[in-house]
Amino acid sequence: MHTTPETLAALAAFPTISADGNAALISYAAGRISAAGGRIHIMAGALPGKFNLLASFGPHTGAGLILSGHSDVVPVQGQSWTSDPFTLTQKDDRLYARGASDMKGFLAAMLTAAERMEQKRLTRPLHLAFSYDEEIGCVGVRDLLARLQAENFQAQGCIIGEPTEMRVITGHKGKLAGCICCRGIPAHSANPALGCNAISLAAAMVREAEALQSWLQASGARDAAYPFPASSVHIGTIAGGTALNIVPEYCRMEFEIRSLPADDPAALVARLRAAAARVVAAAGKGEIGIEITNTYPGLNTPEESPLAQAALRAAGTALGKIGFGTEGGLFGEALGLPAIVCGPGSIDRAHKPDEYVTTGELAACDAFLDRMIATLC
């Protein structure tokens, strides 16, 4: 019988950075699940080397439970690690590796929980879902959910094992990502009046985004359960210009909106588009386009729902909401399933050098999953 820390060591050794694929990890997980008596369905993604995995235990029909996690991790380039990020390293009660918190610790717990349970006692099915490319916008799980939707897949709910320090999370904001694309008119910098500075257009849009954020904080929805209680508007990158002595023709800014359920992200984008029209009118030339590149829905599971209450009893912690996104809302959107988020580790340690999970958090996750699986018996 494998332990969860041993299994995490095996999973961490697969460098499943989103750009590089997850085939080897999926093959390893499928072998473990098959040996435990699970039924395996491996689904190729749209790009080579990318795979989703759905495994099932127990009856072939009935409203069971899904345990779900993503297999990809963020890059380590440019980070200063004190140990090999793809070799699990233990120091006291901390287990260091890329993905230890986000979220291979939960994947490891999924595998060992499946190996510990007595399948003959299951009266409803248990499903394990492994997705790809979550870190670049919850991309891969959409393929899996489309297939399950076509097959009229049934379940009572889904547990997403993102790192929550084992708190039971019932809500997170939705996310919309896009580009504010500013096009000016190039000219020699010695006579800038002949051109239109795309960076100046972009600077005006930064101010408009800040104004939208101020409006949201003053007049938008609020939910005190979130660390940032309002919807947020954020510009994360800006790139433009080709040379100092050329009036820049193009400037691109990547932005995101993280919205509470009561704020319509489409209406917020419409406000940005109206702001872009004002900026162009004031400049008298140039163009500003707003392109949407990725969206995923928020999560808003009622705290009194059977799934949330069962998870609360099993975890023995507390209910809450988180600022970061997960695949949970997509399960609701595609399959109509309630979802909660609960897993070992902390998002505050994720995506950083020397990411870690503790042995105590893994033990708590093992106990939590055993109790949740017992509800299927």
Secondary structure, 3 states (H helix, E strand, C coil): CCCHHHHHHHHHCCCCEHHHCCHHHHHHHHHHHHHCCCEEEEEECCCCCCEEEEEEECCCCCCEEEEEEECCECCCCCCCCCCCCCCCEEECCEEECCCHHHHHHHHHHHHHHHHHCCHHHCCCCEEEEEECCCCCCCCCHHHHHHHHHHCCCCEEEEEECCCECCCEEEEECEEEEEEEEEECECEECCCHHHCECHHHHHHHHHHHHHHHHHHHHHHCCCCCCCCCCCCEEEEEEEEECCCCCEECCEEEEEEEEEECCCCCHHHHHHHHHHHHHHHHHHHCCCEEEEEEEEEECCEECCCCCHHHHHHHHHHCCCEEEECCCCCHHHHHHHHCCCEEECCCCECCCCCCCCCEEEHHHHHHHHHHHHHHHHCCC
